[in-house]
Amino acid sequence: MSVLRARSSCPRCSSEEEVWYYKGRIEPTNSTDCRNCGFLYNSSDFIVTLLDLYQNVTISAYSVRTTVR
């Protein structure tokens, strides 16, 4: 299983933070401190988008799914 990047949305201000997703867990820690409002929250509870590294280009899982069909 590869390491994925994910975007997690702050439940207070909806600002997105980028986290690392590996083997079903957020690494190195699940707690994220929002840069916008300073709220501390569990990233795994608020994942918005998974990003994959594909040939050194970041693409969203949604765009790959719609392009392949």
C-alpha positions as CSV (number, residue, x, y, z in Angstrom):
1,M,0.0,0.0,0.0
2,S,1.4,3.4,-0.9
3,V,1.5,6.5,1.1
4,L,-1.2,9.0,0.1
5,R,-1.7,12.6,0.8
6,A,-5.1,13.7,2.0
7,R,-6.8,16.9,2.7
8,S,-8.6,17.3,6.0
9,S,-11.1,20.1,6.6
10,C,-11.3,21.9,9.9
11,P,-14.7,21.4,11.5
12,R,-14.7,25.0,12.9
13,C,-13.6,27.1,9.9
14,S,-13.6,24.7,7.0
15,S,-10.0,25.5,6.2
16,E,-8.2,22.5,4.5
17,E,-4.9,21.0,5.8
18,E,-2.8,18.5,4.1
19,V,-2.0,15.2,5.9
20,W,-0.2,11.9,5.2
21,Y,-2.4,8.8,5.0
22,Y,-0.7,5.4,5.3
23,K,-2.3,2.0,5.9
24,G,-5.6,3.5,7.0
25,R,-4.1,5.9,9.5
26,I,-2.9,9.5,9.5
27,E,0.8,9.7,10.0
28,P,2.8,10.8,12.0
29,T,-0.1,11.9,14.3
30,N,-3.8,12.1,13.9
31,S,-4.2,15.5,15.7
32,T,-4.1,18.5,13.4
33,D,-3.8,22.1,14.5
34,C,-5.7,24.4,12.0
35,R,-3.4,27.1,10.7
36,N,-6.4,29.5,10.2
37,C,-8.2,29.3,13.5
38,G,-5.9,27.3,15.8
39,F,-8.5,24.6,16.5
40,L,-7.1,21.1,17.3
41,Y,-9.0,18.2,15.7
42,N,-8.6,14.6,14.6
43,S,-7.7,14.6,10.9
44,S,-9.1,11.1,10.2
45,D,-12.6,12.2,11.1
46,F,-12.7,15.1,8.6
47,I,-10.9,13.7,5.4
48,V,-12.3,15.6,2.4
49,T,-10.1,14.4,-0.5
50,L,-7.4,11.8,-1.1
51,L,-4.5,12.8,-3.3
52,D,-2.2,10.3,-5.0
53,L,1.3,10.8,-6.3
54,Y,1.2,9.6,-9.9
55,Q,4.3,10.2,-12.0
56,N,5.4,13.1,-9.7
57,V,2.2,14.9,-10.3
58,T,-0.5,15.4,-7.7
59,I,-4.0,14.5,-8.8
60,S,-7.2,14.0,-7.0
61,A,-8.8,10.6,-6.8
62,Y,-12.0,12.1,-8.2
63,S,-10.4,13.4,-11.4
64,V,-8.7,10.0,-12.0
65,R,-12.0,8.1,-11.5
66,T,-13.8,10.4,-14.0
67,T,-11.0,10.3,-16.6
68,V,-10.7,6.5,-16.6
69,R,-14.4,5.9,-17.4
